[in-house]
Amino acid sequence: MPRKITKTYHIIFDAFNCSRKTINDEKFILELLFEIPKLIDMKILSGPNLVRDYDNKNPGITGFAIIDYSHVSVHTFVKTKEIFIDVLSCRYFNYQKIKRYLFSKLKIKPSQVETLEI
């Protein structure tokens, strides 16, 4: 099996018991998608794009921005008060900066979050 050649940096930030109002706010989600790339010194190449749930079975917002070294994505689930944020890059970035920013913006505690840093 061939080995991966390109080194990637990836943080998955899954938060639970978030404010429904916050995670259902398109302006707030756009703010995350504009601010995260700036925070890690990367440029947005396309987007951000938002899609709101098309029916009421699973209300929430999905947002995506293509950045110069990969992407930032956000998925919210209003009924269950969850937000899932993914930052992937082929260039190193500081995971702790992302985590501090998200804890502050979402006004949540570490007990409300699961992260995976690859």
KERONU-780291 format. One line per 4 residues: number of its first residue (from 1); their letters; for each residue x, y, z of N, C-alpha, C. Coordinates in pm, 1 decimal. Each point is the difference from the previous one (the first is absolute). Example, Ala and Ser with C-alpha at 12.3 -4.5 7.8 and 13.67 -1.06 7.14 Angstrom:
<nubas>
1> as> 1319.0 -569.0 780.0 -89.0 119.0 0.0 90.0 120.0 0.0  -35.0 105.0 -72.0 82.0 119.0 6.0 -77.0 109.0 73.0 .
</nubas>
This chain:
<nubas>
1> mprk> 84.4 -117.7 0.0 -84.4 117.7 0.0 89.6 124.9 0.0  -28.0 97.2 -87.3 81.7 121.6 -4.0 -18.6 84.8 125.6  106.7 67.8 38.5 -5.6 89.5 115.4 -48.1 137.6 -42.1  -64.9 66.9 92.5 -42.2 137.2 -22.5 124.3 87.9 -6.6 .
5> itkt> 7.1 88.4 -99.0 115.4 86.2 -17.6 -20.6 135.8 67.2  -118.5 56.3 -15.0 -27.6 132.9 52.7 -40.4 -7.2 146.7  67.5 78.4 82.9 -34.6 9.0 142.3 -123.7 87.7 12.5  -95.9 -44.4 79.3 -120.3 79.1 23.2 -15.9 28.2 148.3 .
9> yhii> -69.0 108.5 28.8 -29.4 43.0 136.3 -150.9 15.5 7.6  -58.9 -62.6 100.2 -145.3 -14.0 0.3 -50.7 7.8 143.8  -95.2 88.8 23.1 -66.2 2.3 130.1 -149.9 -15.4 -22.9  -56.3 -90.5 75.8 -144.6 -21.0 2.1 -46.4 46.2 137.9 .
13> fdaf> -94.9 92.9 1.1 -48.0 60.7 123.5 -150.5 -22.7 6.6  -43.4 -93.4 82.2 -141.7 -34.4 13.5 -49.3 51.0 134.9  -99.2 89.5 -3.0 -49.8 59.7 124.2 -147.0 -34.4 20.7  -35.4 -21.8 126.4 -132.8 -46.3 37.4 -64.2 96.5 99.6 .
17> ncsr> -131.2 -0.8 5.3 -76.0 84.5 91.3 30.6 148.0 -21.0  4.3 38.9 -127.2 24.9 139.1 -38.1 -131.7 77.7 -1.2  12.2 129.4 -3.2 -117.1 86.1 -10.3 -68.1 -20.6 -135.2  -126.3 -36.6 1.9 -73.9 -19.1 -125.3 -1.6 128.2 -82.5 .
21> ktin> -19.0 111.6 69.5 -5.2 128.7 -70.0 131.9 26.0 -73.8  110.8 -24.8 66.3 131.8 24.1 -59.2 24.1 -88.6 -121.1  -22.5 -129.2 13.7 33.9 -91.0 -110.5 -103.9 1.7 -112.2  -107.1 75.1 18.0 -100.9 14.5 -105.4 8.1 138.0 -64.6 .
25> dekf> 104.9 73.9 29.7 18.7 135.9 -48.9 97.9 -0.3 -118.2  -51.8 27.9 -119.9 83.7 -2.2 -120.5 115.4 99.6 9.8  -25.7 116.4 55.8 105.2 101.2 14.0 113.1 -53.8 88.6  -35.5 -68.7 107.3 100.2 -57.7 89.8 83.9 -105.4 -72.2 .
29> ilel> -64.2 -87.4 -76.3 73.0 -105.8 -71.7 91.8 61.3 -105.5  -48.5 102.0 -71.7 85.6 68.9 -97.1 121.0 63.0 68.4  -22.4 58.1 115.7 109.3 59.3 76.6 107.6 -104.2 30.1  -41.5 -119.0 43.7 96.9 -107.4 26.0 79.8 -32.0 -126.4 .
33> lfei> -70.7 -11.3 -111.7 64.9 -38.9 -125.2 93.0 107.9 -54.4  -25.4 125.4 31.6 90.7 108.1 -40.2 116.1 14.5 98.1  -24.2 -18.6 129.0 101.3 26.1 101.3 100.8 -112.5 17.8  -43.4 -125.5 -13.8 94.0 -112.0 20.0 117.7 6.9 -98.0 .
37> pkli> -22.7 19.5 -130.5 116.5 10.4 -89.9 93.9 115.4 36.5  -55.3 114.5 38.7 84.2 113.1 42.0 84.0 -37.7 121.3  -62.5 -70.2 92.5 67.0 -39.4 123.7 122.7 -86.5 -27.2  -4.9 -79.7 -105.8 111.4 -90.0 -32.0 78.8 48.7 -121.6 .
41> dmki> -17.2 128.7 -32.8 75.6 64.9 -108.7 -17.5 -68.9 -134.5  -123.6 -31.8 -31.0 -30.0 -59.2 -129.2 -106.2 82.4 -71.6  0.3 -8.9 -130.1 -86.6 80.3 -84.7 -118.1 -83.9 -48.7  -117.4 61.6 -1.5 -117.8 -66.7 -55.0 5.8 9.4 -152.5 .
45> lsgp> -8.9 -114.3 -65.6 1.4 -4.5 -146.2 -140.9 -6.1 -57.9  -91.3 -60.0 75.1 -138.6 -12.3 -46.2 -91.2 -7.0 121.4  -112.0 71.9 -9.4 -96.6 -1.1 108.5 21.7 116.6 92.5  -50.5 -12.1 119.2 -75.3 -112.6 53.9 -137.4 -15.4 -65.2 .
49> nlvr> -42.5 -122.0 -3.3 -133.0 -35.2 -48.6 -78.3 -60.1 115.5  -127.9 37.6 9.2 -87.5 -53.7 103.7 -119.6 -67.4 -64.0  -43.5 -106.1 63.5 -123.1 -68.6 -38.9 -79.2 -22.5 127.5  -124.3 42.1 -2.0 -88.4 -22.0 113.9 -81.2 -125.5 -30.6 .
53> dydn> -33.2 -75.4 104.1 -83.9 -118.4 -13.9 -121.4 31.8 -86.1  -31.5 -88.6 -90.5 -110.2 24.7 -93.7 -136.1 -43.2 54.4  -3.0 -70.4 111.0 -126.7 -34.2 64.2 19.8 8.4 151.4  -102.6 -23.0 75.0 11.2 14.7 145.2 37.5 -127.5 74.2 .
57> knpg> 29.9 -106.7 -72.1 36.1 -125.2 65.8 133.8 10.3 72.7  90.8 76.2 -57.3 133.8 10.2 55.4 51.3 142.6 -15.4  -59.0 96.4 72.5 39.4 139.1 -20.7 145.3 26.1 38.6  61.9 83.9 -80.2 138.5 36.8 24.9 59.5 67.8 -121.0 .
61> itgf> 128.5 27.5 9.4 73.4 70.5 -104.8 126.6 -78.0 -29.8  35.1 -7.0 -127.5 128.9 -52.5 -41.0 72.4 110.9 -73.0  125.5 21.2 36.9 80.9 101.8 -65.0 134.7 -55.8 -37.9  55.0 55.7 -107.8 125.3 -52.5 -52.6 79.4 113.7 -62.8 .
65> aiid> 129.4 4.1 25.7 89.5 94.6 -66.1 123.4 -77.0 -47.1  37.2 22.6 -124.7 124.0 -57.7 -51.8 109.7 101.3 28.1  104.8 -44.8 68.4 111.7 88.2 33.0 121.7 -40.6 -81.8  102.5 85.4 1.0 113.1 -23.0 -88.9 73.6 -131.5 23.5 .
69> yshv> -20.5 -63.5 112.5 63.5 -130.5 20.6 -99.1 -112.4 27.6  -130.7 26.3 -6.1 -100.9 -104.7 11.1 -138.0 55.8 31.0  -55.9 -26.4 123.0 -137.9 45.0 24.6 -32.0 18.4 148.5  -112.2 71.0 21.7 -62.6 12.3 131.5 -146.7 -33.9 -22.2 .
73> svht> -54.9 -89.5 81.6 -142.6 -32.1 -12.5 -66.3 6.8 136.6  -129.6 33.0 -2.9 -80.5 11.0 121.1 -134.6 -65.3 -27.7  -45.1 -85.0 91.1 -132.2 -61.6 -9.3 -69.4 19.9 133.6  -122.4 53.6 -1.9 -73.5 16.6 125.2 -127.9 -82.9 -2.3 .
77> fvkt> -37.5 -46.1 117.3 -122.2 -77.1 18.7 -75.1 63.7 116.6  -100.7 79.9 -33.4 -67.1 83.1 99.4 -78.0 -82.8 101.5  -70.8 -102.2 -45.5 -80.2 -81.2 93.4 86.0 -61.9 109.1  116.8 -47.6 -36.8 86.8 -67.3 96.9 106.6 91.9 60.2 .
81> keif> -0.4 127.1 -41.5 90.7 103.1 51.8 147.6 -34.9 -22.0  32.0 -48.0 -121.7 135.7 -42.0 -33.0 56.3 83.5 -114.6  132.2 18.4 3.9 71.6 61.9 -110.5 126.4 -81.5 -23.9  28.2 -25.4 -126.9 116.8 -79.0 -38.1 84.7 84.6 -94.7 .
85> idvl> 123.3 26.1 40.4 89.3 87.5 -76.0 124.4 -79.2 -37.6  40.8 16.4 -124.5 113.0 -74.0 -53.6 92.8 98.2 -70.9  127.8 -1.0 36.7 99.9 81.4 -68.2 108.7 -95.7 -48.2  21.9 -1.1 -130.1 100.9 -87.7 -60.9 93.0 85.4 -83.6 .
89> scry> 130.3 -24.1 13.2 97.6 77.7 -74.4 121.4 -85.2 -34.2  63.3 34.6 -109.9 127.2 -61.9 -36.3 116.4 84.9 50.2  -31.9 105.8 72.0 101.2 84.6 62.7 -26.4 2.9 149.6  104.9 -2.8 79.1 -13.2 -1.2 145.4 -80.7 120.0 48.0 .
93> fnyq> -84.9 -23.7 100.1 -66.8 107.6 72.7 -9.4 -40.5 146.2  -21.2 99.5 84.3 -1.8 -20.2 144.3 -138.9 -46.2 45.7  -11.5 -124.6 40.6 -127.9 -55.8 45.4 -54.1 76.0 121.1  89.6 39.4 89.0 -43.7 66.9 122.3 -67.7 133.8 -29.4 .
97> kikr> 47.2 71.9 -101.4 -64.4 126.1 -38.9 -144.4 -24.2 -40.7  -21.7 -105.0 -77.8 -135.3 -34.0 -45.9 -87.5 -35.3 120.7  51.8 -83.1 87.8 -78.3 -42.1 116.2 -35.8 117.7 90.1  96.9 84.5 30.6 -28.1 117.0 85.2 -106.1 89.6 -63.5 .
101> ylfs> 14.1 23.2 -128.4 -96.1 83.4 -72.5 -141.1 -60.1 7.4  -12.2 -129.4 -27.0 -132.0 -64.0 -1.9 -62.2 -7.1 139.2  78.1 -28.3 101.6 -54.3 1.0 136.2 -56.3 138.0 32.7  72.7 102.1 -36.8 -43.5 136.6 27.6 -124.6 37.7 -80.4 .
105> klki> 0.8 -26.3 -128.5 -112.7 37.2 -87.2 -127.4 -74.5 37.5  13.6 -128.2 29.7 -117.6 -81.8 30.1 -42.4 9.4 146.6  86.3 59.4 82.6 -28.0 13.6 144.1 -30.9 -136.3 63.8  92.1 -92.9 -22.8 -15.8 -136.9 50.8 120.8 -39.2 83.1 .
109> kpsq> -13.8 -111.9 70.3 105.0 -53.0 86.9 62.9 -123.7 -63.5  121.8 -34.3 40.5 64.0 -120.1 -54.8 -83.6 -127.0 15.1  -81.9 -8.5 103.6 -82.7 -119.6 18.8 -106.7 -14.2 -108.7  -22.2 104.5 -77.2 -100.7 -3.0 -107.2 62.0 -29.9 -136.3 .
113> vetl> 127.6 -38.3 -2.2 71.2 -11.6 -127.8 79.2 -129.5 -8.7  1.1 -54.7 -119.3 92.8 -108.4 -35.0 82.1 52.0 -117.3  131.8 -16.7 8.6 83.9 41.9 -112.3 88.3 -115.2 -44.3  35.3 6.9 -124.6 96.5 -92.9 -56.3 99.8 84.9 -76.3 .
117> ei> 124.9 -14.7 35.1 106.4 78.2 -65.9 93.2 -97.8 -69.0  4.9 11.3 -129.9 80.6 -93.3 -78.6 113.7 74.7 -66.5 .
</nubas>
